């Protein structure tokens, strides 16, 4: 399947404007594992004929890691640059597969004059399924599989999005099994707050190992995530326990794209 990914500049040149800007994010653009999540979401958008575009080389980091690491100056410079680009294209709606980008664009850009309707990819995919635009194969690849969902901090506790990803999992004919700490009591994967980019402080155990242990207690076939950072941390946890052959770590978009045979 040839992926169609128009850029905003191409659209404007044709005098067109998209319904959604897909904000890819640094992970989705540069991290080899996260690129697969980006491709899965593009397959879904293409399949459902969603009119979208990306910024391409005009997209920069939202500034989230700088802000979380305490560098407010760098964050504001990044944000102002992005707002200038977004407003130049008169962007109204943004979809992103990264809860860090989601939270920053939705809740922190308005203070700097950037006002957009921002949704997480799990919410958009849920809408597309409800509209009948995505048809999942009966008795699909996940029939009878035990799937647990790890709540990303910036999706769950920060923005109260708990049900969209779970509703998608329930459409897969699998069995959704919940960890002891989930939803409002979910445990961080250990990558938030710019921790992704630094060595851990000394302690008894890394957070992602603790979280992976909680997931493995449920004997899942799949750990589902909705965040590229969480995906990295849970994958590292699975490798730590040498369970790569038994447990897959997959993003919500990958699960749906696979189940729809895209």
Secondary structure, 3 states (H helix, E strand, C coil): CCCCCCEHHHHHHCCCCCCEEEECHHHHHHCHHHHHHHHHHHHHHHHCCCCEEECHHHCCCCCHHHHHCCCHHHHHHHHHHHHHHHHHCCCCEEEECCHHHHHHHHHHCHHHCCCCEEEEHHHHHHHHHHCCCCCCCCCCCCCCCEEEECCCCCCCCCCCCCHHHHHHHHCCCCEECCCCCCHHHCCCCCCCCCHHHCCCCCCCCCHHHHHHHHHHCCCCCEEEECCHHHHHHHHHHHHHCCCCCCCEEEEHHHHHHHHCCC
